[in-house]
Amino acid sequence: MRGRTLSAGIALAVFAGMTVTLAAQPVSASPSAATTATRPIAGSAAVLAAPDISVTNVQAHLTQFNSIASSNGGNRRAGSAGYTASVSYVKSRLQAAGYTVSEQTCSSCTYPSNNLIAEWPGGPADQVVMFGAHLDSVSAGPGINDNASGSATLLENALVLAAQNPTMTKKVRFAWWTDEEQGLNGSRFYVNSLSSTQRGYIKGYYNFDMVGSTNGGYFINRVSSTTAAPLKAYWDSLGLQPEENVEGQGRSDDYYFQQAGIPTSGYAAGASARKTSSQAAKWGGTANAAYDSCYHRSCDTTANVSATVLNRAADGVAYALWQLAVGSGTPTNDFSVAVSPTALAVARGASTTATVTTATTSGSAQTVSLTASGAPSGVSVSFSPSSVTSGGSATLTLTASASAATGTVTVTVTVTGTGSVTRTASLTLTVTGTGGCAGGQVVGNGGFESGSTPWTASSGVITNSSGQPARTGSYKAWLDGYGSTHTDTLSQSVTVPAGCASYTLSFWLHIDTAETTTSTAYDKLVVQVGSTTVATYSNLNAATGYAQRTVNVAGFAGQTVTVKFTGTEDSSLQTSFVIDDVTLQAS
């Protein structure tokens, strides 16, 4: 939670259309803090029972965040190495579970860094329920209650949703925000990036900030609103008598959603405000003491979280999610298919490849088989493997004979499941009359001596500055080296010829750094061909002089792709990535 209140008032928002049916006799007993239990309330017959969220699993995520902070200067502040590592941890878990995950760079943030957005497949795209928590800490400590607790609660809920894979009545979107502690900047950037139509798709935003306070209370944002109803219903069933989150008004990431007219609610357990005598009487804990005595301090570690409060929040999130977005019955086993790239060229006597990717969209994963149709005479099509489990991928190879028919056609990939479900995807294939390998070097102005053309680069990257020498000539590309949070890019679109035996991307790289660590990659250079990362370097690779780096890029034969270098530097101690004499040679 950010440290001071915004001046604008907050109006109560009503989220029409979200209703909750409660069991006739709610149960008042609270669930165990460390074990799973049967849920004390039931939804209507039209909604599957929500799962119990293991607080042990949520605590395991907290341990990971604490370890990340310990390895990165003791905090996870936005823009820092600790924050970047936190994003990577959450992103990797979500991608492995089958989420569509994207990072949004907040260029207007105090510390430019990324929001992380994840969507679960299923549900209508114009009916979105969104759950968010800020992922950053203050610089004073690791920020485990504030706000790894909210981040871990959402992460475990997301993983359980993926594991159960129910039928969805609404699209569920999760978000982990950056730069909250500097003024809610990450969530503000996100809301401002949405069109009015996209904002209208979001039927409710639920925020979770500090949900494990050791002397905690049970607070709900806009507790009497229709939007809050499912969150309140769960805590009411435990006899908790939740109250309005007065302390948190205007101080967390729900603020800009509410300002944009999106209905909002959320859980909180309290920050630096003091628990009243009446609250202590009904919730336990110490009256006239702060809800979180380690708020914005170095002692905000894994020891600063109440398992009981955390468990009740995690289970309440699951109950709300299931009430709002999950349908009834057993989901039909279904899958989707995509081909990348969607356009290929191949010369007579050569071959080219594409990747066929499948994803389980509902129900359980199943074995699917791959076939293709529409290839012209003389072009053979093969898949490796020819069948996969939905969620897997295969390589599509198209091989043109010396007499293959030339021209442009549509090739359709058909994927058939074990039931009656069949899905298709298509690509455009162009067969040219020239056979064999055209060969040659396809990167233009690889030594940078002819200015910036045909490169696209950040300001000042292509330079003849004497601060770093070129390997040959006078010019080179110098990425980063500022000693502050900074990102530089350098890219060029190239067409890779088909039909050759070898394809090598080569460049000379000098890495100069002021970092003293021998174990932590604070500053990085990422090399991409198309959307694929083919190499990564960091301050740990620093050395005197230039070293030649080579990458096999045969997988991009016959394609037009962008070769891109991205250098990112954290908040202190410079690292310079200096590049010269770039080539992509086919032979």
C-alpha positions in Angstrom: 0.0 0.0 0.0 1.3 3.5 -0.8 2.1 5.7 2.1 -0.4 8.6 1.8 -3.9 9.2 0.8 -4.9 10.6 -2.6 -7.0 13.8 -2.3 -9.8 12.8 -4.6 -12.9 11.3 -3.0 -14.1 7.8 -3.8 -17.7 7.1 -4.7 -19.4 3.8 -4.1 -19.8 1.8 -7.3 -22.6 -0.7 -8.0 -21.8 -3.7 -10.1 -25.1 -4.7 -11.5 -25.4 -8.3 -12.7 -23.1 -9.9 -10.1 -25.3 -11.7 -7.6 -24.5 -14.3 -4.9 -26.8 -17.0 -3.6 -25.9 -18.0 -0.1 -26.7 -21.2 1.8 -29.6 -20.8 4.2 -27.4 -21.4 7.3 -23.9 -19.9 7.0 -21.3 -21.6 9.2 -19.4 -19.4 11.7 -16.4 -21.6 12.4 -13.2 -20.3 10.8 -11.0 -22.6 8.7 -7.7 -23.8 9.9 -4.8 -21.6 9.2 -2.5 -24.3 8.0 -4.7 -27.1 6.6 -7.3 -27.3 3.9 -11.0 -27.7 4.8 -14.4 -28.1 3.2 -15.9 -24.8 2.3 -18.4 -23.5 4.9 -20.8 -22.0 2.3 -22.2 -23.2 -1.0 -23.1 -21.3 -4.0 -26.3 -21.7 -6.1 -26.8 -25.0 -7.9 -25.7 -23.2 -11.1 -22.1 -22.7 -9.8 -19.5 -25.3 -9.1 -18.2 -25.4 -5.5 -15.1 -23.2 -5.1 -11.9 -25.0 -4.1 -10.1 -24.6 -0.8 -6.8 -22.7 -1.4 -3.9 -24.2 0.5 -2.3 -21.5 2.7 0.8 -23.6 2.7 1.2 -23.1 -1.0 0.6 -19.4 -0.6 3.3 -19.2 2.1 5.6 -21.0 -0.3 5.2 -18.2 -2.8 6.0 -15.7 0.1 9.2 -17.6 0.8 10.2 -17.3 -2.8 9.6 -13.5 -2.8 11.5 -13.1 0.5 14.4 -15.1 -1.0 14.3 -12.9 -4.2 14.6 -9.8 -2.0 17.4 -11.3 0.0 19.4 -12.0 -3.2 18.8 -8.5 -4.6 19.7 -5.9 -2.0 17.0 -6.7 0.5 13.9 -5.3 -1.4 11.7 -5.7 -4.5 11.2 -2.0 -5.3 9.8 -1.2 -8.7 12.5 -1.0 -11.3 15.0 -3.0 -9.2 16.5 -6.4 -9.8 14.4 -7.7 -7.1 11.2 -6.5 -8.8 12.3 -7.9 -12.1 13.0 -11.3 -10.5 9.6 -11.2 -8.9 7.9 -10.6 -12.3 9.9 -13.5 -13.7 8.9 -15.9 -10.9 5.2 -15.1 -11.3 5.3 -15.1 -15.1 7.1 -18.5 -15.3 4.5 -20.2 -13.0 1.6 -18.7 -15.0 3.0 -19.6 -18.4 3.6 -23.2 -17.2 0.0 -23.4 -16.1 -1.4 -22.3 -19.5 -2.1 -18.6 -19.1 -1.7 -16.0 -21.8 0.8 -13.7 -20.1 2.1 -10.3 -21.2 4.3 -7.6 -19.7 3.3 -4.0 -20.1 6.1 -1.4 -19.7 5.0 1.5 -17.6 7.0 4.3 -19.3 5.5 7.0 -17.0 6.3 5.2 -13.8 8.8 6.8 -11.3 10.8 3.6 -11.8 10.0 2.4 -15.3 9.2 -1.3 -15.1 6.5 -3.8 -16.1 3.0 -4.6 -15.1 2.3 -8.4 -15.5 -1.1 -9.3 -17.0 -2.4 -12.9 -17.3 -5.7 -14.2 -18.8 -7.2 -17.6 -18.5 -8.7 -19.0 -21.8 -12.4 -19.4 -21.8 -15.3 -17.0 -21.1 -16.5 -14.1 -23.3 -13.9 -11.5 -24.1 -16.4 -8.6 -23.4 -17.2 -9.9 -19.9 -14.1 -9.6 -17.8 -13.6 -10.0 -14.1 -10.2 -8.7 -13.0 -8.2 -9.5 -9.9 -5.1 -7.4 -9.1 -2.3 -6.8 -6.5 0.8 -4.7 -6.5 4.0 -6.7 -6.8 6.5 -4.0 -5.7 7.8 -3.3 -2.3 9.3 -0.2 -0.7 13.1 0.1 -0.7 13.3 -0.4 3.0 12.5 -4.1 3.0 11.3 -7.2 1.1 7.6 -6.2 1.4 6.1 -9.6 2.2 2.9 -8.5 3.8 3.0 -5.3 1.6 2.4 -6.7 -0.8 3.7 -10.2 -1.6 0.7 -11.4 0.5 -1.8 -10.1 -2.1 0.5 -11.2 -5.0 0.9 -14.7 -3.7 -2.8 -15.0 -2.9 -3.7 -14.2 -6.5 -0.9 -16.4 -7.9 -2.1 -19.5 -6.0 -5.7 -18.8 -7.0 -4.7 -18.5 -10.6 -2.8 -21.8 -10.4 -5.7 -23.6 -8.8 -8.1 -22.2 -11.5 -5.8 -23.6 -14.1 -5.5 -27.0 -12.4 -9.3 -27.3 -12.1 -10.0 -25.8 -15.6 -13.8 -25.3 -15.1 -16.3 -24.0 -17.6 -16.0 -20.2 -17.6 -19.0 -17.8 -17.8 -16.7 -14.7 -17.7 -13.1 -14.0 -18.8 -10.8 -13.9 -15.7 -7.8 -11.6 -15.9 -5.1 -11.3 -13.2 -2.7 -8.4 -12.8 0.4 -7.7 -10.8 1.2 -4.0 -10.7 4.4 -2.1 -10.6 5.3 1.2 -9.0 2.3 1.2 -6.6 4.4 2.5 -3.7 5.4 5.6 -5.7 1.8 6.7 -6.4 -0.3 3.8 -7.9 1.6 4.5 -11.2 1.5 1.0 -12.7 -2.3 0.6 -12.4 -2.9 4.1 -13.5 -0.8 3.5 -16.6 -2.8 0.4 -17.4 -6.2 2.0 -16.9 -5.2 5.0 -19.1 -4.0 2.6 -21.8 -7.5 1.1 -22.2 -10.0 2.4 -24.7 -13.5 3.2 -23.5 -14.7 0.0 -25.0 -12.0 -2.1 -23.2 -12.9 -0.4 -19.9 -16.5 -1.3 -20.5 -15.6 -5.0 -20.8 -14.3 -5.0 -17.2 -17.3 -5.8 -15.1 -15.5 -5.7 -11.8 -12.0 -5.1 -10.5 -10.9 -6.7 -7.2 -7.8 -5.5 -5.4 -5.8 -7.3 -2.7 -3.3 -5.2 -0.8 -1.8 -6.4 2.6 -4.0 -9.4 3.3 -1.9 -11.1 6.0 -1.3 -8.4 8.7 -0.2 -10.0 12.0 -2.6 -7.9 14.1 -5.0 -7.8 11.1 -8.6 -6.8 10.7 -11.0 -7.9 8.0 -11.7 -5.0 5.7 -13.5 -4.8 2.4 -13.3 -2.0 -0.1 -16.8 -0.5 -0.6 -18.2 -3.3 1.7 -21.8 -2.5 1.1 -21.6 -2.4 -2.7 -23.0 -5.1 -5.0 -19.5 -5.7 -6.3 -18.3 -6.6 -2.8 -21.1 -9.1 -2.2 -19.2 -12.3 -2.9 -16.2 -11.2 -0.8 -18.4 -10.2 2.0 -20.5 -13.4 1.7 -17.5 -15.6 2.4 -16.3 -13.6 5.4 -19.8 -13.3 6.8 -20.1 -17.1 6.6 -17.1 -17.2 9.0 -18.7 -14.8 11.4 -16.0 -12.2 10.9 -18.3 -9.1 10.6 -16.0 -7.3 8.0 -15.8 -3.5 8.0 -15.2 -0.8 5.4 -11.6 -0.4 4.4 -11.4 3.3 5.5 -7.6 3.3 6.0 -7.0 2.1 2.4 -9.3 4.5 0.5 -7.4 6.0 -2.4 -4.2 4.3 -1.4 -4.1 1.2 -3.6 -4.6 0.1 -7.2 -8.4 0.0 -7.2 -8.4 3.8 -7.1 -7.9 4.5 -10.8 -10.2 1.7 -11.9 -12.9 3.3 -9.7 -12.1 6.8 -11.1 -12.6 5.3 -14.6 -16.1 4.1 -13.7 -15.2 0.4 -13.2 -16.9 -1.2 -10.2 -14.3 -2.2 -7.6 -13.8 -4.0 -4.3 -11.2 -6.0 -2.5 -9.8 -7.4 0.7 -7.3 -5.8 3.1 -6.0 -6.6 6.6 -4.8 -3.2 7.6 -1.5 -1.2 7.6 -0.2 1.4 10.1 -3.6 2.4 11.6 -4.4 1.0 15.1 -6.9 -1.7 15.9 -9.8 -0.5 18.1 -11.0 -2.2 21.2 -14.2 -3.3 19.5 -12.3 -4.7 16.6 -10.0 -6.6 19.0 -13.0 -8.0 20.8 -14.5 -9.5 17.7 -11.4 -10.4 15.7 -8.8 -11.0 18.4 -5.4 -9.4 18.5 -4.1 -6.3 20.4 -6.2 -3.1 20.7 -4.5 0.2 20.2 -1.6 -1.5 18.2 -1.0 -1.2 14.5 -2.5 -3.8 12.2 1.0 -4.2 10.8 3.8 -3.1 13.0 6.3 -3.7 10.2 4.5 -1.6 7.7 7.2 -0.2 5.2 10.0 -1.5 7.4 12.8 -4.0 6.9 11.0 -6.4 9.3 8.3 -7.0 6.7 9.5 -10.6 6.1 7.8 -13.9 6.1 7.6 -13.7 9.9 5.3 -10.7 9.4 2.3 -12.6 8.1 -0.6 -14.2 9.9 -1.4 -17.6 8.4 -5.0 -17.4 9.6 -5.7 -14.0 8.1 -3.9 -15.0 4.9 -5.9 -18.2 4.6 -9.2 -16.5 5.0 -8.3 -14.0 2.3 -7.1 -16.6 -0.2 -10.3 -18.7 0.3 -12.5 -15.6 0.0 -10.8 -14.8 -3.4 -11.5 -18.3 -4.6 -15.2 -18.1 -3.5 -15.7 -14.8 -5.3 -13.9 -16.0 -8.4 -16.1 -19.1 -8.7 -19.3 -17.1 -8.0 -18.5 -14.5 -10.6 -16.9 -16.4 -13.4 -17.3 -20.2 -13.2 -20.2 -22.1 -14.7 -21.9 -25.4 -13.8 -21.2 -29.0 -14.8 -18.2 -30.7 -16.2 -16.4 -28.7 -19.0 -16.2 -30.1 -22.5 -12.7 -31.2 -23.5 -11.6 -28.6 -26.0 -8.4 -27.1 -27.5 -7.2 -24.3 -29.8 -4.5 -24.4 -32.5 -2.2 -21.7 -33.9 0.6 -21.6 -36.6 3.6 -19.3 -36.4 4.6 -17.7 -38.7 1.5 -17.4 -40.8 3.3 -16.7 -44.0 6.3 -18.7 -45.5 8.3 -18.7 -48.7 10.3 -21.7 -50.0 12.4 -22.1 -53.1 12.3 -25.2 -55.3 14.7 -27.7 -53.8 14.5 -26.2 -50.3 12.5 -26.5 -47.2 11.0 -24.3 -44.5 9.4 -24.8 -41.1 6.7 -23.4 -38.9 5.6 -24.1 -35.3 2.1 -25.5 -34.6 1.0 -24.7 -31.1 -2.0 -26.2 -29.2 -3.6 -25.2 -25.9 -6.3 -26.8 -23.8 -9.2 -24.3 -23.6 -11.6 -26.3 -21.4 -11.8 -29.6 -19.7 -8.8 -31.9 -19.7 -5.8 -32.2 -22.0 -6.2 -34.8 -24.8 -4.2 -36.4 -27.5 -4.5 -34.6 -30.8 -3.3 -35.6 -34.3 -2.0 -33.2 -37.0 -2.6 -33.2 -40.7 -2.3 -30.7 -43.5 -4.0 -30.0 -46.8 -3.7 -27.5 -49.7 0.0 -27.8 -50.4 0.8 -27.4 -54.1 2.1 -30.3 -56.3 5.7 -31.2 -55.5 5.5 -29.8 -51.9 5.5 -32.4 -49.1 4.3 -31.7 -45.6 5.4 -33.4 -42.4 4.9 -32.9 -38.6 7.3 -33.7 -35.8 5.7 -35.2 -33.8 2.5 -36.0 -35.7 0.5 -36.1 -32.5 0.8 -34.2 -29.3 -1.1 -33.7 -26.0 -3.1 -30.5 -26.2 -0.9 -27.8 -24.7 2.1 -29.1 -26.7 3.6 -28.0 -30.0 5.0 -29.6 -33.2 7.2 -28.6 -36.0 5.7 -28.3 -39.5 8.1 -28.9 -42.3 7.3 -28.0 -46.0 9.8 -29.4 -48.6 9.6 -28.3 -52.2 11.0 -30.6 -54.9 13.0 -29.2 -57.9 9.8 -29.3 -60.0 7.3 -28.0 -57.4 4.5 -25.9 -58.7 5.3 -22.2 -58.1 2.8 -19.6 -56.8 1.1 -18.7 -53.5 -1.4 -21.1 -51.8 -3.1 -21.5 -48.4 -2.1 -24.5 -46.4 -4.6 -25.6 -43.8 -3.4 -27.4 -40.7 -6.1 -29.7 -39.2 -5.9 -30.9 -35.6 -8.2 -33.6 -34.5 -8.9 -34.6 -30.9 -9.9 -38.0 -29.5 -13.5 -36.9 -29.5 -15.4 -35.2 -32.3 -13.6 -31.8 -31.8 -11.5 -30.6 -34.8 -9.7 -27.3 -35.0 -7.8 -25.7 -37.9 -5.3 -23.0 -38.6 -3.8 -21.8 -41.9 -0.7 -20.3 -43.4 0.2 -18.7 -46.7 2.9 -20.6 -48.6 4.8 -19.0 -51.6 6.9 -21.4 -53.8 9.4 -19.6 -55.9 11.0 -20.8 -59.1 14.6 -20.2 -58.1 16.1 -23.3 -56.4 19.1 -23.8 -54.3 20.7 -21.3 -51.9 21.0 -17.7 -52.8 23.3 -17.3 -49.9 25.1 -14.1 -48.8 25.2 -11.7 -45.9 21.8 -10.0 -45.3 22.4 -7.5 -42.5 22.8 -3.9 -43.9 25.3 -1.5 -42.4 26.5 -4.1 -39.9 29.5 -1.9 -39.0 27.3 1.2 -38.4 29.7 3.3 -40.5 26.8 4.5 -42.8 24.7 6.1 -40.1 21.5 4.5 -38.8 20.0 3.2 -42.0 18.6 0.5 -42.1 18.8 0.2 -38.3 16.1 1.4 -35.9 17.7 2.4 -32.6 17.2 4.3 -29.4 18.6 7.8 -29.4 22.4 7.9 -29.1 22.9 4.2 -29.5 24.7 4.3 -32.9 27.6 6.6 -32.1 31.3 7.4 -32.7 31.7 8.6 -29.1 35.2 8.0 -27.7 33.8 6.7 -24.5 33.8 3.2 -25.9 35.9 2.4 -29.0 34.6 0.7 -32.1 36.0 -2.7 -33.0 36.5 -1.5 -36.6 36.0 1.9 -38.2 34.7 4.8 -36.0 31.1 3.8 -35.3 29.5 1.1 -33.2 26.2 0.5 -31.3 26.5 1.4 -27.6 23.5 0.3 -25.5 23.1 1.4 -21.9 26.0 2.6 -19.7 24.0 5.2 -17.9 24.2 3.8 -14.3 20.5 4.3 -13.9 17.3 2.5 -14.9 17.4 2.5 -18.7 16.5 0.5 -21.8 18.0 0.8 -25.2 17.1 -1.1 -28.4 18.7 -1.8 -31.8 16.9 -3.6 -34.5 16.8 -4.4 -38.3 14.4 -6.3 -40.5 16.1 -8.9 -42.7 15.0 -11.5 -45.2 16.7 -14.9 -44.6 17.2 -16.8 -47.8 15.8 -20.4 -48.1 17.6 -23.5 -49.2 21.0 -23.0 -47.6 23.0 -25.4 -45.5 24.0 -23.0 -42.8 22.7 -19.8 -41.2 24.8 -17.8 -38.7 24.1 -14.6 -36.9 27.4 -13.1 -35.8 28.3 -10.0 -33.9 31.2 -8.7 -31.9 30.3 -7.7 -28.3 32.2 -5.8 -25.6 30.7 -5.7 -22.1 32.0 -3.1 -19.7 30.6 -2.8 -16.2 30.9 -1.1 -12.8 29.0 -3.9 -11.1 31.1 -5.8 -8.6 28.9 -8.9 -8.1 30.0 -12.3 -9.4 26.6 -13.9 -9.0 23.7 -11.4 -9.9 22.8 -10.4 -13.4 21.6 -6.8 -12.8 21.9 -5.5 -16.3 21.1 -7.6 -19.4 21.4 -7.7 -23.2 18.7 -9.8 -24.9 19.2 -10.9 -28.6 16.0 -11.8 -30.5 15.3 -13.0 -34.0 11.6 -12.4 -34.6 9.9 -13.1 -31.3 12.4 -15.8 -30.3 15.2 -15.0 -27.8 18.4 -16.6 -29.2 21.0 -15.3 -26.6 21.2 -13.4 -23.3 24.2 -11.6 -21.8 24.7 -9.6 -18.6 27.2 -7.8 -16.4 28.4 -11.2 -15.4 29.9 -11.6 -19.0 32.0 -8.4 -18.8 35.5 -8.7 -20.2 38.3 -6.7 -21.7 37.9 -6.0 -25.5 35.5 -7.5 -28.0 34.4 -11.2 -28.3 32.7 -12.6 -31.3 29.3 -14.2 -30.6 27.6 -16.5 -33.0 24.1 -18.0 -33.1 22.6 -20.6 -35.4 19.5 -19.2 -37.0 18.7 -21.9 -39.5 15.1 -22.1 -38.0 14.4 -18.7 -39.7 15.3 -19.8 -43.3 12.9 -18.3 -45.8 11.4 -15.8 -43.4 11.5 -12.0 -43.1 12.3 -11.4 -39.4 13.6 -8.6 -37.1 17.0 -9.0 -35.5 16.8 -7.1 -32.2 19.1 -6.2 -29.4 17.6 -4.9 -26.1 19.8 -3.7 -23.3 18.2 -3.1 -19.9 20.1 -1.5 -17.0 18.9 -1.2 -13.3 19.0 1.7 -11.0 22.7 1.9 -10.2 26.2 1.0 -11.5 26.6 1.2 -15.2 26.9 -1.7 -17.7 27.7 -0.9 -21.3 26.9 -3.4 -24.1 28.9 -2.3 -27.2 28.1 -4.1 -30.5 30.0 -3.9 -33.8 30.3 -5.8 -37.1 26.9 -7.6 -37.2 26.3 -10.1 -39.9 23.8 -12.8 -40.8 25.5 -15.2 -43.3 23.7 -17.9 -45.3 25.7 -20.4 -47.2 
